[in-house]
Amino acid sequence: MGYEASVLRRATKRLEEARKAREERQDRLRAEIYAKLPRVAAIDKELRQTITQIIAASLRSGSDPVPAIGVIRDKNLDLQREKAELLTANGYPADALDDAPACPRCGDTGWVGASMCSCLKELCTQEQIAELSKLLDLGEQSFDTFSLDYYSPLPFPGESLTPRENMEFIFDVCSSYARRFGKFYFRNLFLTGAPGLGKTFLSACIARTVSEKGFSVVYDTAVNIFARFEEQKFARDRQEVGEARDETRRYLGCDLLILDDLGSELTTPFVQSALYTLINARLTADKGTVISSNLTMDQVRARYTPQIASRLEGEYRVLPFYGEDIRLLRKQRL
């Protein structure tokens, strides 16, 4: 599981800023208490000196250091009790001057050994959702707010299920896919159907839920994705090539890629090759992918290569959307 470099960078910066702000608040509080209670300042100075005394006692030649260490320890405890009493008597918590980190597990570093701490993961999740929100309206889009009211309970021409029954099934698959991401029976979904039937809404719901579970999620349109692949191949400027390569790595390496509006791009032999590379690389790496498209599977077979159609039909759970355009229905009800 790996977050995008930009997401990790922003999250790490927030963690560092929060740590610095706590340290500055603690320094101000310490200065305030020392000014008001000079005896507390003197006690802290004595407590710092006890460390040197303990080391000296343990190294003193020709004598057993244990009794001396015991005396120093008892003195230390007496000083700590006196300090706590002074603080509480003047309206401060007994531990007001303790330099405790906000996260005791990692000491506010964000890492426990080589593993990312949960505190940094939470910040990464927040930053990732903020990034996704620039492209997807994640404000109200969640599985909890999804409504079947706009889907007709009446029979639909050529289909065995009504639009509402069909969406009940699709909703169950999408919500289970997101909530059990990585463990669900289907690793990849293909959402197909006319515009205005909820494909992007459910994609946003999946993105939010999977992000909140701590996985890296990248959402982008087919037009943008293939443009980045094209820039990587044909750009002449070294910086442009590097930036395009970073973008394509995002698409290939994230835990979940949501590719929206497949078929809206100008389909060229290069795009067909890039799409096959993207699909095949993610399947080989066992990465999850959700693709939405206005194209039917028959149109996909006609527009792209047989190899691409075979991968989609064999490795993706195809979910066909049908019914009336929800956007138009909403406008009519306003």
C-alpha positions as CSV (number, residue, x, y, z in Angstrom):
1,M,0.0,0.0,0.0
2,G,1.6,3.3,-1.1
3,Y,0.4,6.8,-1.2
4,E,1.2,9.3,-4.0
5,A,4.4,11.3,-3.2
6,S,2.4,14.5,-3.2
7,V,-0.1,13.2,-0.7
8,L,2.6,11.8,1.6
9,R,4.5,15.1,1.3
10,R,1.5,17.2,2.3
11,A,0.6,14.8,5.2
12,T,4.2,14.8,6.5
13,K,4.3,18.5,6.4
14,R,1.1,18.7,8.4
15,L,2.5,16.3,11.0
16,E,5.7,18.4,11.3
17,E,3.7,21.6,11.6
18,A,1.5,20.2,14.3
19,R,4.6,18.9,16.2
20,K,6.2,22.3,15.9
21,A,3.1,24.1,17.1
22,R,2.8,21.8,20.1
23,E,6.5,22.5,21.0
24,E,5.9,26.2,20.7
25,R,2.8,26.1,22.9
26,Q,4.8,24.0,25.5
27,D,7.7,26.5,25.4
28,R,5.2,29.4,26.1
29,L,3.5,27.5,28.9
30,R,6.9,26.6,30.4
31,A,8.0,30.2,30.3
32,E,4.7,31.3,31.9
33,I,4.9,28.8,34.7
34,Y,8.6,29.5,35.4
35,A,7.9,33.2,35.6
36,K,4.9,32.6,38.0
37,L,6.5,29.8,40.0
38,P,10.3,30.1,40.2
39,R,10.5,27.1,42.5
40,V,9.2,24.9,39.6
41,A,12.0,26.1,37.4
42,A,14.5,25.3,40.2
43,I,13.0,21.8,40.6
44,D,13.3,21.1,36.8
45,K,16.9,22.2,37.0
46,E,17.6,19.8,39.9
47,L,15.8,17.0,38.1
48,R,18.0,17.4,35.0
49,Q,21.0,17.3,37.3
50,T,20.0,13.9,38.8
51,I,20.7,12.2,35.5
52,T,24.4,13.3,35.8
53,Q,24.4,12.3,39.5
54,I,23.1,8.8,38.7
55,I,25.8,8.3,36.0
56,A,28.5,9.5,38.3
57,A,27.3,7.2,41.1
58,S,27.3,4.2,38.8
59,L,30.8,4.9,37.6
60,R,32.3,5.8,41.0
61,S,35.2,3.4,41.6
62,G,35.7,1.4,44.7
63,S,32.1,1.6,45.9
64,D,28.7,0.0,45.3
65,P,26.7,2.5,43.3
66,V,23.3,1.0,44.2
67,P,22.8,2.8,47.5
68,A,23.8,6.1,46.0
69,I,21.4,5.6,43.1
70,G,18.6,4.8,45.5
71,V,19.2,8.0,47.4
72,I,19.1,10.0,44.2
73,R,16.0,8.2,43.0
74,D,14.1,9.0,46.2
75,K,15.2,12.6,46.0
76,N,14.0,12.7,42.4
77,L,10.6,11.3,43.4
78,D,10.3,13.9,46.2
79,L,11.0,16.7,43.8
80,Q,8.5,15.4,41.3
81,R,5.8,15.3,44.0
82,E,6.6,18.8,45.1
83,K,6.4,20.0,41.5
84,A,3.1,18.4,40.9
85,E,1.7,19.9,44.1
86,L,2.9,23.4,43.1
87,L,1.3,23.1,39.7
88,T,-2.1,21.8,40.8
89,A,-2.2,24.3,43.6
90,N,-1.9,27.1,41.0
91,G,-4.5,25.7,38.6
92,Y,-2.2,23.7,36.2
93,P,-2.4,20.0,35.5
94,A,0.2,18.0,37.3
95,D,1.7,16.9,34.0
96,A,1.5,20.4,32.4
97,L,5.3,20.5,31.7
98,D,5.7,16.9,30.5
99,D,6.9,16.8,26.9
100,A,4.6,14.0,25.8
101,P,4.1,13.5,22.0
102,A,0.6,13.6,20.6
103,C,1.2,10.0,19.3
104,P,3.1,7.9,21.8
105,R,3.4,5.1,19.3
106,C,5.7,6.9,16.9
107,G,6.7,9.9,19.0
108,D,5.2,12.2,16.3
109,T,7.6,11.0,13.6
110,G,4.9,9.3,11.6
111,W,6.9,6.1,11.4
112,V,7.4,3.0,13.6
113,G,10.5,1.5,12.3
114,A,9.9,1.1,8.5
115,S,6.1,1.1,8.9
116,M,3.9,4.1,8.6
117,C,2.2,5.0,11.9
118,S,-1.6,5.2,12.0
119,C,-1.4,9.0,12.8
120,L,0.4,9.6,9.5
121,K,-2.0,7.3,7.6
122,E,-4.9,9.3,8.9
123,L,-3.4,12.5,7.5
124,C,-2.6,10.8,4.2
125,T,-6.2,9.7,4.0
126,Q,-7.5,13.2,4.6
127,E,-5.1,14.6,2.0
128,Q,-6.1,12.0,-0.5
129,I,-9.8,12.7,-0.1
130,A,-9.1,16.4,-0.5
131,E,-7.2,15.6,-3.7
132,L,-10.1,13.4,-5.0
133,S,-12.6,16.1,-4.1
134,K,-11.0,18.4,-6.7
135,L,-12.2,16.0,-9.4
136,L,-15.1,14.3,-7.7
137,D,-17.9,15.9,-5.6
138,L,-17.2,13.9,-2.4
139,G,-19.2,16.4,-0.3
140,E,-22.4,14.4,-0.2
141,Q,-21.5,11.4,-2.3
142,S,-21.4,8.3,-0.1
143,F,-23.2,5.0,0.0
144,D,-25.3,6.2,2.9
145,T,-26.8,9.0,0.8
146,F,-27.4,7.0,-2.4
147,S,-31.1,6.8,-3.3
148,L,-33.0,4.4,-5.4
149,D,-36.0,6.7,-5.7
150,Y,-35.0,7.9,-9.2
151,Y,-34.9,4.4,-10.6
152,S,-38.2,3.1,-12.0
153,P,-39.8,0.0,-10.4
154,L,-41.5,-0.7,-13.8
155,P,-40.3,-3.1,-16.4
156,F,-37.6,-1.8,-18.8
157,P,-37.6,-2.9,-22.5
158,G,-35.3,-5.8,-23.2
159,E,-34.3,-6.3,-19.5
160,S,-35.4,-9.0,-17.1
161,L,-35.0,-6.7,-14.1
162,T,-36.6,-3.3,-13.5
163,P,-34.1,-0.3,-13.3
164,R,-34.6,-0.2,-9.6
165,E,-34.0,-4.0,-9.1
166,N,-30.9,-3.7,-11.3
167,M,-29.6,-0.7,-9.3
168,E,-30.2,-2.6,-6.0
169,F,-27.9,-5.3,-7.3
170,I,-25.3,-2.8,-8.6
171,F,-25.3,-0.9,-5.4
172,D,-24.8,-4.1,-3.4
173,V,-21.8,-5.1,-5.6
174,C,-20.2,-1.6,-5.5
175,S,-20.7,-1.1,-1.7
176,S,-19.3,-4.6,-1.0
177,Y,-16.4,-4.0,-3.3
178,A,-15.4,-0.8,-1.5
179,R,-16.0,-2.0,2.0
180,R,-14.2,-5.3,1.5
181,F,-11.6,-3.8,-0.9
182,G,-8.8,-6.3,-1.6
183,K,-10.8,-9.1,-0.1
184,F,-13.9,-9.0,-2.3
185,Y,-14.5,-11.7,-4.9
186,F,-14.2,-9.2,-7.8
187,R,-11.1,-7.1,-7.9
188,N,-12.2,-5.0,-10.9
189,L,-15.4,-3.4,-12.0
190,F,-16.6,-2.2,-15.4
191,L,-19.6,0.3,-15.1
192,T,-21.3,0.6,-18.4
193,G,-24.4,2.6,-19.5
194,A,-25.8,5.8,-20.8
195,P,-24.9,9.2,-19.2
196,G,-26.9,10.3,-16.1
197,L,-27.5,6.9,-14.5
198,G,-25.2,7.1,-11.5
199,K,-21.9,5.7,-12.7
200,T,-19.8,8.6,-11.6
201,F,-21.7,8.9,-8.3
202,L,-21.0,5.3,-7.4
203,S,-17.4,5.7,-8.5
204,A,-17.1,8.6,-6.0
205,C,-18.7,6.5,-3.3
206,I,-16.1,3.7,-3.9
207,A,-13.3,6.3,-4.0
208,R,-14.3,7.7,-0.6
209,T,-14.8,4.4,1.1
210,V,-11.6,2.8,-0.1
211,S,-9.6,6.0,0.8
212,E,-11.1,6.0,4.3
213,K,-9.8,2.4,4.7
214,G,-6.3,3.7,4.1
215,F,-5.7,2.6,0.5
216,S,-4.2,4.8,-2.2
217,V,-6.8,5.9,-4.7
218,V,-6.3,7.7,-8.0
219,Y,-9.3,9.0,-10.0
220,D,-8.9,10.5,-13.5
221,T,-10.7,10.7,-16.8
222,A,-9.7,8.6,-19.8
223,V,-8.8,11.7,-21.7
224,N,-6.3,12.9,-19.1
225,I,-4.8,9.4,-18.5
226,F,-4.0,8.8,-22.1
227,A,-2.7,12.3,-22.5
228,R,-0.2,11.6,-19.8
229,F,0.9,8.4,-21.4
230,E,1.3,10.3,-24.7
231,E,3.3,13.0,-23.1
232,Q,5.7,10.5,-21.6
233,K,6.3,8.9,-25.0
234,F,6.5,12.0,-27.2
235,A,7.6,14.9,-24.9
236,R,11.0,16.3,-25.8
237,D,11.6,18.4,-22.7
238,R,13.2,16.4,-19.9
239,Q,11.1,18.0,-17.2
240,E,7.9,17.3,-19.1
241,V,8.9,13.7,-19.6
242,G,9.7,13.3,-15.9
243,E,6.4,14.8,-14.9
244,A,4.5,12.6,-17.3
245,R,6.3,9.6,-16.1
246,D,5.4,10.4,-12.5
247,E,1.7,10.7,-13.5
248,T,1.7,7.3,-15.3
249,R,3.4,5.7,-12.3
250,R,0.5,6.9,-10.2
251,Y,-1.9,5.2,-12.5
252,L,0.1,2.0,-12.5
253,G,1.0,1.8,-8.8
254,C,-2.0,3.0,-6.8
255,D,-4.1,0.4,-4.9
256,L,-7.2,1.5,-6.7
257,L,-7.5,3.3,-10.1
258,I,-10.8,4.8,-11.1
259,L,-10.8,5.4,-14.9
260,D,-13.8,7.5,-15.8
261,D,-15.5,7.9,-19.1
262,L,-13.6,5.4,-21.2
263,G,-14.6,6.1,-24.8
264,S,-14.6,9.9,-24.5
265,E,-11.0,10.0,-25.8
266,L,-9.9,10.0,-29.4
267,T,-9.2,6.3,-29.9
268,T,-5.9,5.9,-31.8
269,P,-3.6,2.9,-32.1
270,F,-1.4,4.6,-29.4
271,V,-4.4,4.9,-27.0
272,Q,-5.3,1.2,-27.6
273,S,-1.7,0.3,-26.8
274,A,-1.7,2.5,-23.7
275,L,-5.0,1.1,-22.5
276,Y,-3.8,-2.5,-22.9
277,T,-0.6,-1.7,-21.0
278,L,-2.6,0.0,-18.2
279,I,-5.1,-2.9,-17.8
280,N,-2.5,-5.6,-18.2
281,A,0.0,-4.1,-15.8
282,R,-2.6,-3.6,-13.1
283,L,-3.9,-7.1,-13.5
284,T,-0.4,-8.5,-13.3
285,A,0.3,-6.4,-10.1
286,D,-3.0,-7.5,-8.6
287,K,-4.2,-3.9,-8.3
288,G,-7.9,-3.0,-8.3
289,T,-9.4,-1.0,-11.1
290,V,-12.9,0.5,-11.7
291,I,-13.7,1.7,-15.2
292,S,-16.8,3.6,-16.2
293,S,-17.9,4.1,-19.8
294,N,-20.9,5.1,-21.9
295,L,-19.9,2.3,-24.2
296,T,-21.6,-1.1,-24.2
297,M,-19.4,-4.2,-24.2
298,D,-20.2,-4.7,-27.9
299,Q,-19.0,-1.2,-28.6
300,V,-15.9,-1.8,-26.6
301,R,-15.1,-4.9,-28.7
302,A,-15.6,-2.9,-31.9
303,R,-13.6,0.1,-30.7
304,Y,-10.6,-1.5,-29.0
305,T,-8.6,-4.6,-29.6
306,P,-9.8,-8.2,-29.0
307,Q,-7.1,-8.5,-26.3
308,I,-8.5,-5.5,-24.4
309,A,-12.1,-6.8,-24.7
310,S,-11.0,-10.2,-23.5
311,R,-9.3,-8.7,-20.4
312,L,-12.3,-6.6,-19.5
313,E,-14.8,-9.5,-20.0
314,G,-12.6,-12.0,-18.3
315,E,-11.2,-10.1,-15.4
316,Y,-13.8,-7.4,-14.7
317,R,-17.3,-7.7,-13.2
318,V,-19.4,-5.9,-15.8
319,L,-22.3,-3.9,-14.3
320,P,-24.8,-2.5,-16.9
321,F,-26.7,0.6,-15.9
322,Y,-30.1,1.4,-17.6
323,G,-33.1,3.5,-17.0
324,E,-34.0,7.2,-17.3
325,D,-31.5,10.0,-17.1
326,I,-31.4,10.9,-13.4
327,R,-30.0,14.4,-14.0
328,L,-33.1,15.2,-16.1
329,L,-35.5,13.7,-13.6
330,R,-34.0,15.8,-10.8
331,K,-34.3,19.0,-12.9
332,Q,-38.0,18.1,-13.6
333,R,-38.7,17.7,-9.9
334,L,-37.1,21.0,-8.9
